[in-house]
Amino acid sequence: MLAIERMTRGAAIPPRTATLRILRHPASSEILDRGLVTWFPGPSSFTGEDVVEISLHGGRAVVASVLSALEDLEGYRHAEAGAFTRRAFEAGKFDLAEVEGLADLVAAETEVQRRQALAQAEGLQSRLYEGWRAGLVEAMALVEAGIDFSDEADVAVNAFGLARERVVSIATDMARHLADGRRGEILRDGFRVVLAGPVNAGKSSLLNALAERPVAIVSEEEGTTRDVIEVRLDLDGYPVIVADTAGIRETSSAVEREGILRARHAIEFADLTLWLVPPDGSDLEVPQGATVVTIASKADLGRHGEPFGASVDLAVSAKSGAGIAELVALLSRRARAAIDSGAGTPITSARHRALVTEARTALETFLASDPSDAELRAEDLRIAAAALGRITGRVDVEDVLDQVFRRFCIGK
């Protein structure tokens, strides 16, 4: 509040109310702007601290003058990227998964991305992972009780068996969660479509037609495209990334060979490959192991052959526009099928997938190993719970002790 009090000459600012005030330079008293000032007293603010928001006229000079005035005050500096959200996390306003959801919400480009990011920011993933972690803490409490308090009457005789039942249930849920076809990650990052095929098959022209703007250079000269060029599309709310790649052929050019290598790499990691076949056919074999739709390109020039007996799925012409609407509809259907392919809470990032996989592996070790090594089995559960805790940023070793004493009433 000190800064805004000096810039408004001590005029009272009621909390949580947008108030019109004249803003002055704290040293020279020069009027900088007339704007709205809103004070959010902590802890009921985004960061949990006292926060003041200033709404200025949007001119660059106005904003620059106010920022410069603030910089002249001792102890004030520009916030770093994510500084306010980090303070909110440290104040316990959000957990780490919710913070990632906020970042995804800011970056969302489509309606479906917005809905997924908002659900994560509001704790959808966090509730799932924290629920699993709580179950593992209970299982750890049972195992620890079996080790340290086996002579107590309140301790269940079959503590390890009860722990195993909980672990089996959680491990089954984790396996189902991991087998989601990457639908949450595809939605977050975009459904990746690669345009591939021989040189001069019309890939760049088709990319421009889909983007409805001249993204790639189009030329009759073969081998023009040497790198992967991407455009992002919003198809019925689903994010689709379409990549143009170098034409595949034998070549002596080192630069072109690098482009072809990148093309093959893009095909390998694509969710869908559109293999373009020009009117004169092609002696190139369709990529194996990839999800491929065969496209007859340059349909305005005449009939296409069917190389290797493979039927053409769709004929298009970037020049006349024939088949483009049908291709867009096809891409929309494929993206929707990949993203809406399952129920339940999806995994939305590679970080979450890696940690859930780590937790699942530890549980598999717990279930497959000798239960008589109770200390090692407790360590398996600790590893799994810690991995889940790293997703949300909430890991507390005291949780185990709390569960032991609350559940078994030891010491009464």
ABEGO torsion letter per residue (X at the ends): XAAAAAAAGGBBBBBGBBBBBBBBBAAAGBBABBBBBBBBBOAABAAGBBBBBBBBBABAAAAAAAAAAAAABBGBBBBBBGAAAAAAAAAGABBAAAAAAAAAAAABABAAAAAAAAAAAAGAAAAAAAAAAAAAAAAAAAAAAAAAAAABAABBABAAAAAAAAAAAAAAAAAAAABAGGAAAAAAAEBBBBBBEBBGAGAAAAAAAAAGBBABBBBABBGABABBBBBBBBBGGBBBBBBBBBBBBBBABAAAAAAAAAAAAAAAABABBBBBBBAAEBABBBBBGBBBBBBBBGAAAEBBBBBGGBBBABBBBAAAGBGAAAAAAAAAAAAAAAAAABBEBBBABAAAAAAAAAAAAAAAAAAABBAABAAAAAAAAAAAAAAAAAAAGBBBAAAAAAAAAAAAGBGX
